[in-house]
Amino acid sequence: MSEIFLDIETTGLSFKEGHKIVEIACIETNELIPTKKIFHKIINPERNVPEEAFKIHGFSTEFLKQKPKFHQVADELLNFINDNDLIIHNAPFDLPFINHQLKLIKKNTITKNKIIDTLELARSKYPGTSNSLDALCRRFNVDLSRRVKHNAVLDCDLLREVYIHLLDAKEPKLSFNVETEKKTSKNVVLNYSKKVIKPSDEELKNHNLFLKTELKKNYF
């Protein structure tokens, strides 16, 4: 079964205040390797875009008037997701927006048991610190230079890289072997061992090609 990384951009913070989705993107992976299958739609929210939201994603009211409405892309979205697990950063934000708009057009909603929330995962591993997508990218040295404004497709790809790091990150191991390990004041050693898997030249080439072609092609 594949994984689907999903991200949305909206006109505001709550659908209960009448805000709507303006962009939705999904990237399919197989064992976390991109399959090059992408769902990406910029959507007419059928309402004005507040200045605060425009500053975040750059989609103006006039620009969005020419785009399809949510009901015109809903079936394609649901077919793309299918029965795959959804990986979302801050699912309690994205999922209610999507399900609310699905309910409005009498479509089946997405169930919570299909969701992996990377924000929840990050908070469990790094409590008390910022676990925004930007903060996690900086923590794991994921390149943010391409991210001028919020972009759902790019954010999906960044999230994929962050998720790989979150899965690989290990908790400190306790060791009492004072002969081979450096002692702390209580003879307890914190050994932060992390397995590093370097991509092959072919994997790097394919990933760079994906970034240069697929992301650019699907943005507009």
C-alpha positions in Angstrom: 0.0 0.0 0.0 1.2 3.5 -0.8 1.4 6.5 1.4 -0.2 9.9 0.6 1.3 13.1 1.9 -1.4 15.8 1.9 -1.4 19.6 2.5 -3.9 22.4 2.0 -3.9 26.2 2.0 -7.0 28.1 3.0 -8.6 31.5 3.3 -8.4 31.4 7.1 -8.0 29.4 10.3 -11.5 27.9 10.7 -14.1 26.5 8.4 -16.7 27.4 11.1 -16.0 31.1 10.2 -16.8 30.4 6.6 -13.2 29.9 5.4 -12.5 27.6 2.5 -9.7 25.6 0.9 -7.8 27.4 -1.9 -5.1 24.8 -2.6 -4.8 21.1 -2.0 -2.0 18.8 -2.9 -1.1 15.1 -2.5 2.1 13.3 -3.3 2.0 9.5 -3.5 5.0 7.5 -2.2 5.8 3.8 -2.0 7.9 3.0 1.0 8.4 6.8 1.2 9.9 7.0 -2.3 8.0 9.3 -4.6 6.0 7.5 -7.4 5.7 10.8 -9.3 1.9 10.6 -8.9 0.7 14.0 -7.8 -2.7 15.4 -7.1 -2.7 19.2 -7.1 -5.5 21.7 -7.5 -5.8 25.4 -6.9 -9.5 26.0 -6.0 -11.9 28.8 -6.2 -13.2 29.3 -2.6 -16.2 31.2 -3.8 -15.4 34.0 -1.3 -12.8 36.8 -0.8 -9.3 36.0 0.3 -8.3 38.0 3.4 -5.1 40.0 3.2 -3.5 37.9 6.0 -4.1 34.7 4.0 -2.8 36.2 0.8 0.5 37.1 2.5 0.9 33.4 3.4 0.1 31.7 0.1 0.0 34.4 -2.5 -3.4 33.5 -4.0 -5.6 36.5 -4.6 -9.3 36.6 -4.9 -9.1 37.6 -8.6 -6.6 34.8 -9.4 -8.8 32.2 -7.7 -12.0 33.2 -9.5 -10.7 31.4 -12.6 -10.0 28.1 -10.9 -12.3 25.1 -10.4 -14.6 24.9 -7.4 -14.2 22.2 -4.8 -17.1 20.1 -5.9 -15.5 19.9 -9.4 -12.3 18.2 -8.0 -13.6 16.2 -5.0 -14.1 12.9 -6.8 -10.6 13.1 -8.3 -9.2 13.8 -4.8 -11.0 10.9 -3.2 -10.0 8.5 -6.0 -6.3 9.6 -5.6 -6.4 9.0 -1.8 -8.3 5.8 -2.2 -7.6 3.5 0.9 -4.1 4.7 1.5 -2.8 6.1 4.7 -2.7 9.9 4.8 0.3 11.7 6.3 -0.5 15.2 7.3 1.2 17.8 9.5 -1.4 19.1 12.0 -4.2 16.9 10.8 -6.7 18.6 13.2 -6.4 21.6 10.9 -6.5 20.0 7.5 -8.9 17.2 8.0 -11.9 19.2 9.3 -11.6 21.6 6.4 -11.6 18.8 3.8 -14.4 16.8 5.5 -16.5 19.9 6.0 -16.4 20.7 2.3 -17.0 17.0 1.4 -20.1 17.1 3.6 -21.4 20.2 1.9 -21.5 18.3 -1.4 -22.7 15.0 0.2 -19.5 13.0 -0.3 -18.0 10.5 2.0 -15.6 12.0 4.5 -12.1 10.8 5.3 -11.9 8.7 8.5 -9.4 9.5 11.2 -8.0 6.0 11.4 -6.3 6.6 8.0 -4.4 9.6 9.3 -0.8 9.8 10.5 -0.2 13.2 12.1 3.4 14.2 12.0 2.9 17.1 14.3 1.6 14.7 17.0 4.6 12.4 16.3 7.1 15.3 16.5 5.5 16.6 19.8 5.9 13.1 21.4 9.6 13.1 20.4 10.5 16.7 21.0 8.1 18.0 23.7 8.4 21.6 24.7 9.9 22.8 21.4 8.6 24.3 18.2 7.4 21.5 15.9 6.1 23.5 13.0 7.1 22.2 9.6 9.6 25.0 9.3 11.1 24.2 12.7 11.4 20.5 11.9 13.0 21.3 8.6 15.7 23.3 10.4 16.1 20.6 13.0 16.8 18.0 10.4 18.7 20.3 8.0 16.0 19.9 5.3 16.5 22.6 2.6 14.0 25.4 3.0 15.4 27.7 0.3 12.7 26.9 -2.2 9.9 27.9 0.2 9.3 31.6 -0.4 5.6 31.3 0.3 3.4 28.4 1.5 2.9 26.0 -1.4 1.0 22.8 -0.8 3.0 20.7 -3.3 6.3 21.8 -1.9 5.1 21.4 1.7 4.2 17.8 0.9 7.7 17.1 -0.3 9.2 18.8 2.7 6.9 16.8 4.9 8.0 13.6 3.3 11.7 14.4 4.1 10.8 15.4 7.7 8.7 12.2 8.2 11.6 10.1 7.2 13.8 11.8 9.9 11.0 11.4 12.5 10.8 7.7 11.8 14.6 7.3 12.0 15.1 9.5 15.1 15.9 7.4 18.1 15.6 8.0 21.8 18.7 8.2 23.9 20.1 4.8 25.0 21.1 4.2 28.6 24.5 2.5 29.1 26.3 1.7 32.2 29.5 0.4 30.5 31.9 2.9 32.0 34.9 1.2 30.3 33.8 2.1 26.8 31.4 5.0 27.1 31.8 8.5 28.5 30.3 8.8 31.9 27.9 11.4 33.1 27.9 12.5 36.7 25.5 9.6 37.5 27.4 7.0 35.4 24.7 7.1 32.8 25.6 7.6 29.2 23.3 9.2 26.7 24.2 7.6 23.4 22.4 9.3 20.5 22.9 6.8 17.8 21.2 7.4 14.6 21.3 5.2 11.5 22.2 7.2 8.5 21.1 5.8 5.1 22.7 7.7 2.2 20.8 7.7 -1.1 22.4 6.2 -4.1 23.5 8.4 -7.0 20.5 7.2 -9.0 18.1 8.1 -6.2 19.6 11.6 -5.9 19.3 12.1 -9.6 15.7 11.0 -9.6 14.8 13.2 -6.6 16.4 16.3 -8.2 14.6 15.6 -11.4 11.3 15.3 -9.5 11.9 18.7 -7.8 12.8 20.4 -11.1 10.0 19.0 -13.2 7.1 17.6 -11.3 6.8 20.4 -8.6 7.1 23.1 -11.2 4.7 21.5 -13.6 2.0 21.0 -11.0 2.2 24.4 -9.3 0.3 26.4 -11.9 
